[in-house]
Amino acid sequence: MSTSVCLGVEEIHVLLAGQMEPSLLSEAEQHLSACDHCRAKLENQIGDSLWWGEAERSLRSAENNQAEVSGNEPPNVAWLELLGPTDDPDFLGRIGPYEIVGLLGQGGHGNGFQEFRS
Amino acid sequence: MSLWPETSESLICRVKDPQDEMAWNQFMAIYRPVIYRLAKAKGLQHADVEDLVQRVFVSLAGSLADWKPTASGPAFRNWLGRIAKNAILNALARAKPDQAAGSTTVNDLLNDWPADSASEEDLLRESRLQAFRWATEQIEGEFNEPTWFMFQETAIKGRPVAEVAGQVGKSAGAVYIARCRVMQRIKEKVNEVSEMWNG
């Protein structure tokens, strides 16, 4: 396969499955860098433009709303240890001047505490 | 802070078939945020939203005991999707924090409620959206870091392919391939659960 030869259906399947041999893969990468036609073929193999539109809208809105759903798991003990003790049984604890009511969300990138400034 | 209704624990034990258990777990992962967002969009306050989410799951929990697989009947996931759709639309339609849900029987849930079509459309749209998010989390571990980075920067953050290629020192073609490989897996994962609400 030279860089000027377009990708066949079988090659596109192998490529999407991540099973292309390294030597062929670098040729495919070079070819796709230049060939709009094959880029379109690759994308269309996954879904039509409606599908891509829905997929990218969904993924991008997720990026903007990471901490919107709260309280679906108990607070991580490690995070609770960061909190100072509080006198009020309705709060989880304190960070500086803030009384912490609950955990808004927790994930790989950090935790959002829901706070109430006393 | 509210947690899952306690019933969900015992429920998982009662879903004996591993395929059914997987359907239930996928359902839990996807529908909770969906109900949450729909209820928020109706203007409910946080505590009332939590209350509504719990009522939906408690009503489903009660219905689950009535699940009896039959040779000619629907698969568990389709059955679950159907009673869930009605339970959610029903709860949202009467979403008033001070109103008790009343006792909902499984027959109530299986009969289609006269929900307005807009709510059903919202539910479908939010479910699809959440399925994409869920699928993306599920498959992240299958890819190495550079591949995931190229996918994330282009497909999620919307950065130009050439710019990302320059940053990671690869060709534009490599970035296209990374993006498409991840998207292909997302599609497969979304398709695993989409029959739940199409059934």
Interface residues (C-beta under 8 A of the other chain):
Chain A: L15 L16 A17 G18 L25 A28 E29 Q30 H31 L32 S33 A34 R39 L42 E43 Q45 I46 G47 W51 W52 E54 A55 E56 R57 S58 L59 R60 S61 A62 E63 E68 V69 S70 G71 N72 E73 P74 P75 L92 V101 G102 L103
Chain B: M1 S2 L3 W4 R32 P33 Y36 R37 K40 H46 E50 R128 L129 A131 F132 R133 T136 A155 I156 K157 G158 K170 S171 A172 G173 A174 Y176 I177 C180 R181 M183 Q184 I186 K187
